[in-house]
Amino acid sequence: MHITVIGAGIVGLATAWFLRQDGHSVTVIDRRETVGQGTSQANGGQLSYRYIAPLADPDVLPKVPGWMLQADSPIRFQPRFDRDQWRWIASFMKACNANDKQRTVAALLPLSLLSQRLVHDWVTTEALDFDFRHKGKLVVYRDAAGFRSARTLIESRPELASQQHALDRAACLALEPAIAGMGADVVGGIHTPSEDVGDCFKLCQALARRMGEGANPVRFHLGHLVESLIVSGGRVVALRTDRGDIPTDACVAAGGVEAVALLRPLGIEVPVYPLKGYSISAPIADPAKVPDISITDYQRKIVYARLGAQLRVAGMADIVGHDESLQADRLATLIRETRQNFGDGVQLDTVAPWAGLRPATPTGRPVVDATALPNLWLNLGHGALGFTLAAGCARLVADRIAGRPRAVPDEEFTLAHSGASGWRKAVGASSR
């Protein structure tokens, strides 16, 4: 079967990879001129398989008023005359409860561990080169309440407790001396030795090169804007682009935030809205003064990952619509935090800045599902975990299309289960 995948970021390319493995003829289409140019280009670089706490958290709501008054707040909201923005915010606030947080973690953990196995296959079996490092991750907390909440989450899930460790400040410094610059307000951290980092853009390039080789190569239509999906007889029969129509037997929408408008004329409403993030990539001047393991500053919502000869610094979530512009004050915050924490270890006069739109659902669970059209599937809404979840979600899509049992339970990733439960319903994720 000829399947067209919309989106040449890590999610779309991973989808194409597993569809090709199943013997399908695959075409990847994207409006950008090269692969990995959207949200995948310069994300945080962390592969967080076990630290998968969603942004929708009961601890978030009390902090919102203060964040609205901070110029350098980790979350920034710019109100717009945009129905989608307000609907997303209402759903997000509804999801900020312990029930939905536990439900999301329970659903994401098997999926992320599946991704881990598949990414390790890319590294060991396929020998794909993308600055992959298996060094672990330390989430640093600056307030006792946040640290206590993180410990409680670990203790509530035995599969996490066996792989994650709560460390006091002294233990954090002993594990990673480079974080001494974060100051005495660090109260503790959660260490996950099994986590990885990698350059998502380089992985996109490596996947595209490999899929273009050998028998049944994947075809790429880059620089093609998909304007609509052409439906006839209750099926998608072609994609209309600014360069002409592309016939297809089936289609997977994996194009992030841009897919929402594309799907709406077909009556498919996907609860995805952009959360704008930023990053800088700074050359490493002194490796001894830069963290060897990846670091997450929980309060600042900033992550640090060593990728080759650079330190990737990324963070923040701006709810500002589809604005992809680089905001000088947000980049200045990343530079300031990096200078305070690791300034002697990096060259901050030559940073490469980036901003991108993370396609997020209110709950933090992606949408990986079939649709009412029998040859149209969805792989959307991965938020800040797109790099982490891409391989696992791609495998789920391939399983669905093949009609075989899914590698992990996937009911929570359907459109029907994409909404928040709210405060009063019982905690629990489907095991089907």
VEXSE-868231 format. One record per residue (C-alpha): x, y, z; residue in three letters; residue number from 1. Coordinates in Angstrom, 2 decimals, decimal comma. Example, Ala and Ser with C-alpha at 12.3 -4.5 7.8 and 13.67 -1.06 7.14 Angstrom:
REM residues 2
((12,30; -4,50; 7,80); ALA; 1)
((13,67; -1,06; 7,14); SER; 2)
This chain:
REM residues 432
((0,00; 0,00; 0,00); MET; 1)
((1,18; 3,53; -0,78); HIS; 2)
((0,99; 5,60; 2,43); ILE; 3)
((1,73; 9,32; 2,58); THR; 4)
((3,00; 10,72; 5,87); VAL; 5)
((2,41; 14,44; 6,46); ILE; 6)
((5,31; 15,81; 8,46); GLY; 7)
((9,08; 15,39; 8,18); ALA; 8)
((9,90; 15,95; 11,84); GLY; 9)
((10,93; 13,16; 14,17); ILE; 10)
((7,33; 11,91; 14,56); VAL; 11)
((6,66; 11,74; 10,82); GLY; 12)
((10,04; 10,21; 9,99); LEU; 13)
((9,72; 7,56; 12,68); ALA; 14)
((6,26; 6,76; 11,32); THR; 15)
((7,68; 6,38; 7,81); ALA; 16)
((10,44; 4,13; 9,17); TRP; 17)
((8,09; 1,53; 10,67); PHE; 18)
((5,64; 1,67; 7,78); LEU; 19)
((8,51; 0,96; 5,39); ARG; 20)
((9,58; -1,94; 7,60); GLN; 21)
((6,10; -3,38; 7,10); ASP; 22)
((6,64; -3,29; 3,33); GLY; 23)
((4,54; -0,26; 2,46); HIS; 24)
((5,53; 2,24; -0,20); SER; 25)
((5,94; 5,49; 1,75); VAL; 26)
((6,02; 9,15; 0,78); THR; 27)
((6,88; 11,88; 3,30); VAL; 28)
((5,70; 15,42; 2,62); ILE; 29)
((6,53; 18,66; 4,43); ASP; 30)
((6,33; 22,37; 3,66); ARG; 31)
((9,93; 22,88; 4,77); ARG; 32)
((12,86; 22,36; 2,43); GLU; 33)
((14,70; 19,80; 4,59); THR; 34)
((13,72; 17,23; 7,22); VAL; 35)
((13,65; 18,09; 10,91); GLY; 36)
((13,20; 21,83; 10,40); GLN; 37)
((10,19; 22,33; 12,66); GLY; 38)
((9,89; 21,49; 16,34); THR; 39)
((12,53; 18,77; 15,94); SER; 40)
((15,29; 21,15; 14,90); GLN; 41)
((16,73; 22,28; 18,22); ALA; 42)
((14,65; 20,85; 21,04); ASN; 43)
((16,02; 20,06; 24,49); GLY; 44)
((17,68; 16,84; 23,38); GLY; 45)
((16,47; 14,81; 26,36); GLN; 46)
((15,04; 11,33; 25,93); LEU; 47)
((12,99; 11,15; 29,13); SER; 48)
((11,63; 7,62; 29,26); TYR; 49)
((10,82; 7,46; 32,96); ARG; 50)
((10,54; 11,12; 33,93); TYR; 51)
((7,27; 11,77; 32,10); ILE; 52)
((5,37; 14,07; 34,46); ALA; 53)
((2,89; 16,08; 32,34); PRO; 54)
((2,70; 19,87; 32,41); LEU; 55)
((-0,91; 19,54; 33,61); ALA; 56)
((-0,23; 19,09; 37,31); ASP; 57)
((-2,18; 20,15; 40,43); PRO; 58)
((0,97; 21,97; 41,61); ASP; 59)
((0,79; 24,24; 38,55); VAL; 60)
((-2,50; 26,06; 39,23); LEU; 61)
((-1,41; 27,89; 42,42); PRO; 62)
((1,67; 29,18; 40,59); LYS; 63)
((-0,18; 30,64; 37,61); VAL; 64)
((-1,01; 34,06; 39,16); PRO; 65)
((2,63; 34,61; 40,12); GLY; 66)
((3,84; 33,49; 36,71); TRP; 67)
((1,54; 36,00; 35,04); MET; 68)
((3,36; 38,79; 36,91); LEU; 69)
((6,90; 37,57; 36,17); GLN; 70)
((8,68; 38,89; 33,10); ALA; 71)
((10,82; 35,74; 32,97); ASP; 72)
((8,08; 33,28; 33,94); SER; 73)
((8,55; 29,70; 32,70); PRO; 74)
((5,03; 29,85; 31,27); ILE; 75)
((3,77; 32,93; 29,44); ARG; 76)
((0,20; 33,53; 28,29); PHE; 77)
((-0,80; 36,07; 25,66); GLN; 78)
((-4,61; 36,15; 25,28); PRO; 79)
((-5,91; 36,08; 21,73); ARG; 80)
((-9,28; 36,16; 19,99); PHE; 81)
((-8,78; 32,48; 19,31); ASP; 82)
((-11,41; 29,90; 20,17); ARG; 83)
((-8,83; 27,11; 20,09); ASP; 84)
((-6,60; 28,87; 22,60); GLN; 85)
((-9,34; 29,38; 25,18); TRP; 86)
((-10,77; 25,91; 24,69); ARG; 87)
((-7,29; 24,41; 25,16); TRP; 88)
((-6,66; 26,45; 28,32); ILE; 89)
((-10,00; 25,39; 29,82); ALA; 90)
((-9,20; 21,74; 29,13); SER; 91)
((-5,68; 22,17; 30,50); PHE; 92)
((-6,96; 23,62; 33,76); MET; 93)
((-9,45; 20,77; 34,04); LYS; 94)
((-6,55; 18,31; 33,61); ALA; 95)
((-4,51; 19,91; 36,42); CYS; 96)
((-5,51; 17,36; 39,05); ASN; 97)
((-3,95; 14,30; 40,64); ALA; 98)
((-6,33; 11,94; 38,87); ASN; 99)
((-5,44; 13,04; 35,35); ASP; 100)
((-1,75; 13,33; 36,19); LYS; 101)
((-1,66; 9,71; 37,38); GLN; 102)
((-3,76; 8,61; 34,40); ARG; 103)
((-1,34; 10,26; 31,98); THR; 104)
((1,77; 8,88; 33,66); VAL; 105)
((0,27; 5,38; 33,71); ALA; 106)
((-0,49; 5,58; 29,98); ALA; 107)
((2,80; 7,17; 28,92); LEU; 108)
((5,21; 4,95; 30,83); LEU; 109)
((4,76; 1,74; 28,76); PRO; 110)
((4,83; 3,85; 25,58); LEU; 111)
((8,03; 5,65; 26,55); SER; 112)
((9,74; 2,39; 27,50); LEU; 113)
((8,76; 0,97; 24,11); LEU; 114)
((10,36; 4,05; 22,55); SER; 115)
((13,50; 3,45; 24,56); GLN; 116)
((13,88; -0,05; 23,14); ARG; 117)
((13,29; 1,16; 19,60); LEU; 118)
((15,71; 4,11; 19,90); VAL; 119)
((18,36; 1,76; 21,29); HIS; 120)
((17,78; -0,44; 18,24); ASP; 121)
((18,49; 2,58; 16,03); TRP; 122)
((21,74; 3,12; 17,94); VAL; 123)
((22,98; -0,47; 18,25); THR; 124)
((21,49; -2,31; 15,27); THR; 125)
((21,15; 0,48; 12,72); GLU; 126)
((24,21; 2,46; 13,92); ALA; 127)
((22,47; 5,80; 13,40); LEU; 128)
((24,68; 8,69; 14,50); ASP; 129)
((22,98; 11,56; 16,35); PHE; 130)
((25,24; 12,43; 19,32); ASP; 131)
((23,48; 9,81; 21,42); PHE; 132)
((24,66; 9,60; 25,05); ARG; 133)
((23,47; 7,20; 27,76); HIS; 134)
((24,39; 9,20; 30,86); LYS; 135)
((21,20; 9,54; 32,89); GLY; 136)
((19,18; 12,55; 34,00); LYS; 137)
((18,93; 14,63; 37,17); LEU; 138)
((15,83; 16,74; 37,84); VAL; 139)
((16,79; 19,46; 40,31); VAL; 140)
((14,22; 21,01; 42,66); TYR; 141)
((14,53; 24,41; 44,29); ARG; 142)
((11,50; 24,12; 46,58); ASP; 143)
((10,61; 21,46; 49,12); ALA; 144)
((6,97; 21,12; 47,99); ALA; 145)
((7,93; 20,27; 44,42); GLY; 146)
((10,55; 17,80; 45,57); PHE; 147)
((8,04; 16,16; 47,92); ARG; 148)
((5,48; 15,85; 45,11); SER; 149)
((8,08; 14,20; 42,86); ALA; 150)
((8,97; 11,67; 45,54); ARG; 151)
((5,29; 10,89; 46,07); THR; 152)
((4,81; 10,20; 42,34); LEU; 153)
((7,76; 7,80; 42,32); ILE; 154)
((6,55; 5,99; 45,42); GLU; 155)
((3,09; 5,55; 43,89); SER; 156)
((4,44; 3,60; 40,92); ARG; 157)
((6,75; 0,64; 41,65); PRO; 158)
((8,00; 0,58; 38,06); GLU; 159)
((9,35; 4,09; 38,62); LEU; 160)
((10,65; 3,53; 42,13); ALA; 161)
((12,92; 0,72; 40,95); SER; 162)
((14,61; 3,00; 38,42); GLN; 163)
((14,56; 6,46; 40,01); GLN; 164)
((16,22; 7,76; 43,14); HIS; 165)
((15,46; 10,79; 45,32); ALA; 166)
((18,68; 12,57; 46,32); LEU; 167)
((19,28; 15,34; 48,82); ASP; 168)
((21,33; 18,38; 47,86); ARG; 169)
((24,67; 16,87; 48,93); ALA; 170)
((23,99; 13,73; 46,92); ALA; 171)
((23,03; 15,79; 43,86); CYS; 172)
((26,33; 17,70; 44,04); LEU; 173)
((28,28; 14,49; 44,52); ALA; 174)
((26,61; 12,98; 41,46); LEU; 175)
((27,10; 16,06; 39,26); GLU; 176)
((29,56; 18,63; 40,69); PRO; 177)
((28,95; 20,99; 37,75); ALA; 178)
((25,57; 22,03; 39,20); ILE; 179)
((27,24; 23,79; 42,16); ALA; 180)
((26,56; 27,09; 40,41); GLY; 181)
((22,83; 26,58; 40,83); MET; 182)
((23,22; 27,76; 44,42); GLY; 183)
((22,22; 26,75; 47,90); ALA; 184)
((18,49; 26,88; 47,12); ASP; 185)
((18,64; 23,41; 45,52); VAL; 186)
((16,85; 21,15; 47,98); VAL; 187)
((17,17; 17,84; 46,14); GLY; 188)
((16,70; 15,98; 42,90); GLY; 189)
((15,38; 12,90; 41,16); ILE; 190)
((18,07; 10,84; 39,46); HIS; 191)
((17,14; 8,48; 36,62); THR; 192)
((20,29; 6,64; 35,47); PRO; 193)
((18,58; 5,07; 32,43); SER; 194)
((17,75; 8,30; 30,55); GLU; 195)
((19,49; 9,38; 27,33); ASP; 196)
((20,17; 12,46; 25,23); VAL; 197)
((20,65; 12,98; 21,52); GLY; 198)
((20,43; 15,54; 18,74); ASP; 199)
((16,91; 15,21; 17,34); CYS; 200)
((17,75; 17,09; 14,13); PHE; 201)
((20,70; 14,79; 13,43); LYS; 202)
((18,48; 11,78; 14,03); LEU; 203)
((15,96; 13,14; 11,53); CYS; 204)
((18,74; 13,49; 8,97); GLN; 205)
((20,07; 10,00; 9,70); ALA; 206)
((16,62; 8,41; 9,38); LEU; 207)
((15,95; 10,20; 6,10); ALA; 208)
((19,30; 9,15; 4,63); ARG; 209)
((18,81; 5,51; 5,63); ARG; 210)
((15,23; 5,38; 4,35); MET; 211)
((16,37; 6,75; 1,00); GLY; 212)
((18,71; 3,79; 0,53); GLU; 213)
((18,17; 0,20; -0,58); GLY; 214)
((15,03; -1,44; -1,89); ALA; 215)
((11,69; 0,34; -1,62); ASN; 216)
((13,16; 3,73; -0,67); PRO; 217)
((10,97; 6,34; 0,98); VAL; 218)
((10,16; 9,27; -1,32); ARG; 219)
((10,37; 12,81; 0,01); PHE; 220)
((8,34; 15,77; -1,23); HIS; 221)
((9,94; 18,63; 0,69); LEU; 222)
((8,96; 22,25; 0,17); GLY; 223)
((5,39; 21,12; -0,55); HIS; 224)
((2,59; 22,77; 1,43); LEU; 225)
((-0,38; 20,46; 1,96); VAL; 226)
((-3,48; 22,61; 1,43); GLU; 227)
((-6,17; 19,97; 1,88); SER; 228)
((-6,96; 16,26; 1,85); LEU; 229)
((-9,05; 15,16; -1,12); ILE; 230)
((-11,77; 12,70; -0,11); VAL; 231)
((-13,81; 10,57; -2,50); SER; 232)
((-16,03; 7,63; -1,66); GLY; 233)
((-15,38; 8,10; 2,04); GLY; 234)
((-11,61; 7,73; 1,66); ARG; 235)
((-8,59; 9,99; 1,26); VAL; 236)
((-7,51; 9,63; -2,36); VAL; 237)
((-4,97; 12,45; -2,70); ALA; 238)
((-3,27; 15,37; -1,00); LEU; 239)
((-3,69; 18,77; -2,61); ARG; 240)
((-0,47; 20,78; -2,35); THR; 241)
((0,75; 24,11; -3,67); ASP; 242)
((2,66; 22,12; -6,30); ARG; 243)
((-0,12; 19,82; -7,41); GLY; 244)
((-2,04; 16,78; -6,20); ASP; 245)
((-0,31; 13,69; -4,78); ILE; 246)
((-2,42; 10,49; -5,09); PRO; 247)
((-2,26; 8,07; -2,16); THR; 248)
((-3,83; 4,88; -0,83); ASP; 249)
((-3,69; 6,04; 2,78); ALA; 250)
((-2,44; 8,93; 4,89); CYS; 251)
((-0,95; 9,53; 8,35); VAL; 252)
((-1,23; 13,08; 9,72); ALA; 253)
((1,96; 13,62; 11,74); ALA; 254)
((2,54; 17,31; 11,04); GLY; 255)
((2,21; 18,76; 14,54); GLY; 256)
((0,19; 21,92; 15,09); VAL; 257)
((-0,34; 22,45; 11,38); GLU; 258)
((-2,49; 19,32; 11,17); ALA; 259)
((-5,32; 20,85; 13,22); VAL; 260)
((-6,50; 23,18; 10,44); ALA; 261)
((-5,95; 20,47; 7,82); LEU; 262)
((-8,20; 17,98; 9,63); LEU; 263)
((-10,99; 20,35; 10,66); ARG; 264)
((-12,72; 20,48; 7,22); PRO; 265)
((-13,08; 16,70; 7,50); LEU; 266)
((-14,92; 17,05; 10,81); GLY; 267)
((-11,93; 15,85; 12,84); ILE; 268)
((-11,25; 18,03; 15,89); GLU; 269)
((-7,90; 17,33; 17,52); VAL; 270)
((-7,22; 18,98; 20,92); PRO; 271)
((-3,75; 20,21; 19,96); VAL; 272)
((-2,43; 23,74; 20,50); TYR; 273)
((1,10; 25,13; 20,16); PRO; 274)
((3,25; 25,68; 23,25); LEU; 275)
((6,18; 27,75; 22,08); LYS; 276)
((9,58; 26,74; 23,39); GLY; 277)
((13,06; 28,19; 23,01); TYR; 278)
((16,62; 26,92; 23,01); SER; 279)
((20,20; 28,03; 22,65); ILE; 280)
((23,14; 25,87; 21,63); SER; 281)
((26,44; 27,04; 23,11); ALA; 282)
((29,93; 25,68; 22,30); PRO; 283)
((31,52; 23,92; 25,28); ILE; 284)
((34,72; 25,66; 26,41); ALA; 285)
((35,54; 23,56; 29,49); ASP; 286)
((33,92; 20,09; 29,63); PRO; 287)
((34,72; 19,77; 33,35); ALA; 288)
((32,40; 22,69; 34,11); LYS; 289)
((29,46; 21,43; 32,05); VAL; 290)
((27,15; 18,64; 33,29); PRO; 291)
((27,97; 15,18; 32,03); ASP; 292)
((24,44; 13,97; 32,68); ILE; 293)
((21,39; 15,87; 31,47); SER; 294)
((19,89; 18,34; 33,94); ILE; 295)
((16,35; 19,64; 34,34); THR; 296)
((15,78; 22,71; 36,50); ASP; 297)
((12,22; 21,95; 37,54); TYR; 298)
((11,27; 25,40; 38,83); GLN; 299)
((12,76; 27,29; 35,89); ARG; 300)
((11,42; 24,74; 33,35); LYS; 301)
((14,86; 24,70; 31,69); ILE; 302)
((16,82; 21,64; 30,55); VAL; 303)
((20,54; 21,24; 29,85); TYR; 304)
((21,96; 18,48; 27,63); ALA; 305)
((25,48; 17,94; 26,32); ARG; 306)
((25,24; 17,17; 22,60); LEU; 307)
((28,61; 16,60; 20,99); GLY; 308)
((30,69; 19,74; 21,47); ALA; 309)
((27,69; 21,89; 22,45); GLN; 310)
((25,48; 22,44; 25,47); LEU; 311)
((21,82; 22,56; 24,49); ARG; 312)
((19,73; 24,74; 26,80); VAL; 313)
((15,98; 24,71; 26,25); ALA; 314)
((12,79; 25,56; 28,03); GLY; 315)
((9,71; 27,64; 28,70); MET; 316)
((6,19; 27,32; 27,34); ALA; 317)
((4,56; 30,35; 25,74); ASP; 318)
((0,85; 30,12; 24,95); ILE; 319)
((0,95; 32,75; 22,22); VAL; 320)
((-0,70; 31,10; 19,23); GLY; 321)
((1,24; 30,22; 16,09); HIS; 322)
((3,94; 32,86; 16,52); ASP; 323)
((7,33; 31,24; 15,81); GLU; 324)
((9,40; 34,40; 16,22); SER; 325)
((12,50; 34,54; 18,42); LEU; 326)
((11,73; 36,69; 21,47); GLN; 327)
((14,85; 38,45; 22,71); ALA; 328)
((13,84; 38,45; 26,38); ASP; 329)
((13,17; 34,69; 26,40); ARG; 330)
((16,53; 33,95; 24,82); LEU; 331)
((18,14; 36,36; 27,29); ALA; 332)
((16,64; 34,33; 30,14); THR; 333)
((18,23; 31,14; 28,80); LEU; 334)
((21,59; 32,88; 28,39); ILE; 335)
((21,39; 34,39; 31,88); ARG; 336)
((20,53; 31,08; 33,54); GLU; 337)
((23,30; 29,29; 31,63); THR; 338)
((25,83; 31,95; 32,61); ARG; 339)
((24,84; 31,74; 36,27); GLN; 340)
((24,95; 27,96; 36,37); ASN; 341)
((27,69; 26,95; 33,92); PHE; 342)
((29,11; 30,21; 32,57); GLY; 343)
((32,76; 29,21; 32,78); ASP; 344)
((32,08; 26,03; 30,83); GLY; 345)
((30,46; 27,47; 27,68); VAL; 346)
((30,97; 30,23; 25,13); GLN; 347)
((27,88; 32,40; 25,37); LEU; 348)
((28,91; 34,98; 22,81); ASP; 349)
((28,33; 32,53; 19,94); THR; 350)
((25,06; 30,80; 20,81); VAL; 351)
((22,68; 29,49; 18,15); ALA; 352)
((19,10; 30,53; 19,10); PRO; 353)
((15,91; 28,69; 18,20); TRP; 354)
((12,17; 28,80; 18,82); ALA; 355)
((9,58; 26,19; 17,90); GLY; 356)
((5,94; 25,25; 18,44); LEU; 357)
((5,40; 22,09; 20,47); ARG; 358)
((2,07; 20,47; 19,51); PRO; 359)
((0,50; 19,82; 22,92); ALA; 360)
((-2,72; 18,27; 24,18); THR; 361)
((-4,17; 19,57; 27,46); PRO; 362)
((-3,55; 16,27; 29,26); THR; 363)
((-0,08; 15,59; 27,88); GLY; 364)
((-1,20; 12,40; 26,16); ARG; 365)
((-0,60; 12,27; 22,37); PRO; 366)
((-3,34; 11,33; 19,91); VAL; 367)
((-2,43; 8,12; 18,08); VAL; 368)
((-5,60; 6,87; 16,48); ASP; 369)
((-7,63; 5,90; 13,45); ALA; 370)
((-10,36; 8,19; 12,14); THR; 371)
((-13,82; 7,82; 10,65); ALA; 372)
((-12,10; 7,73; 7,26); LEU; 373)
((-10,76; 4,17; 7,06); PRO; 374)
((-7,44; 5,13; 5,46); ASN; 375)
((-6,56; 8,20; 7,56); LEU; 376)
((-4,62; 7,92; 10,82); TRP; 377)
((-3,39; 10,45; 13,39); LEU; 378)
((-0,04; 10,74; 15,18); ASN; 379)
((-0,18; 14,14; 16,88); LEU; 380)
((0,10; 16,11; 20,10); GLY; 381)
((3,33; 14,89; 21,68); HIS; 382)
((4,17; 18,22; 23,30); GLY; 383)
((7,56; 18,42; 24,98); ALA; 384)
((7,92; 14,62; 24,75); LEU; 385)
((7,94; 14,38; 20,96); GLY; 386)
((11,55; 13,21; 20,78); PHE; 387)
((10,97; 10,71; 23,57); THR; 388)
((7,69; 9,25; 22,29); LEU; 389)
((8,20; 9,40; 18,51); ALA; 390)
((9,47; 5,87; 17,99); ALA; 391)
((6,83; 4,26; 20,21); GLY; 392)
((3,95; 6,22; 18,69); CYS; 393)
((5,18; 5,39; 15,18); ALA; 394)
((5,17; 1,72; 16,07); ARG; 395)
((1,59; 2,01; 17,39); LEU; 396)
((0,46; 3,61; 14,12); VAL; 397)
((2,13; 0,84; 12,12); ALA; 398)
((0,44; -1,76; 14,34); ASP; 399)
((-2,95; -0,15; 13,81); ARG; 400)
((-2,54; -0,01; 10,04); ILE; 401)
((-1,38; -3,64; 9,96); ALA; 402)
((-4,33; -4,71; 12,12); GLY; 403)
((-2,07; -6,48; 14,60); ARG; 404)
((-2,07; -6,28; 18,42); PRO; 405)
((-0,45; -3,10; 19,66); ARG; 406)
((2,96; -3,28; 21,30); ALA; 407)
((1,58; -1,47; 24,37); VAL; 408)
((-1,92; -0,46; 25,52); PRO; 409)
((-3,06; 2,49; 23,43); ASP; 410)
((-6,68; 3,22; 24,35); GLU; 411)
((-5,69; 6,36; 26,28); GLU; 412)
((-4,19; 7,80; 23,08); PHE; 413)
((-7,43; 7,71; 21,10); THR; 414)
((-9,44; 10,83; 20,32); LEU; 415)
((-12,29; 9,47; 22,42); ALA; 416)
((-10,03; 9,40; 25,49); HIS; 417)
((-8,11; 12,60; 24,81); SER; 418)
((-10,03; 14,77; 27,25); GLY; 419)
((-9,43; 15,34; 30,95); ALA; 420)
((-11,36; 13,28; 33,50); SER; 421)
((-11,59; 16,09; 36,03); GLY; 422)
((-11,36; 15,93; 39,79); TRP; 423)
((-14,09; 13,50; 40,74); ARG; 424)
((-13,43; 10,37; 38,72); LYS; 425)
((-11,33; 7,44; 39,85); ALA; 426)
((-7,66; 7,29; 39,02); VAL; 427)
((-6,62; 4,56; 36,63); GLY; 428)
((-5,44; 3,94; 33,09); ALA; 429)
((-6,88; 1,34; 30,78); SER; 430)
((-4,97; -1,92; 30,65); SER; 431)
((-6,60; -3,14; 27,48); ARG; 432)
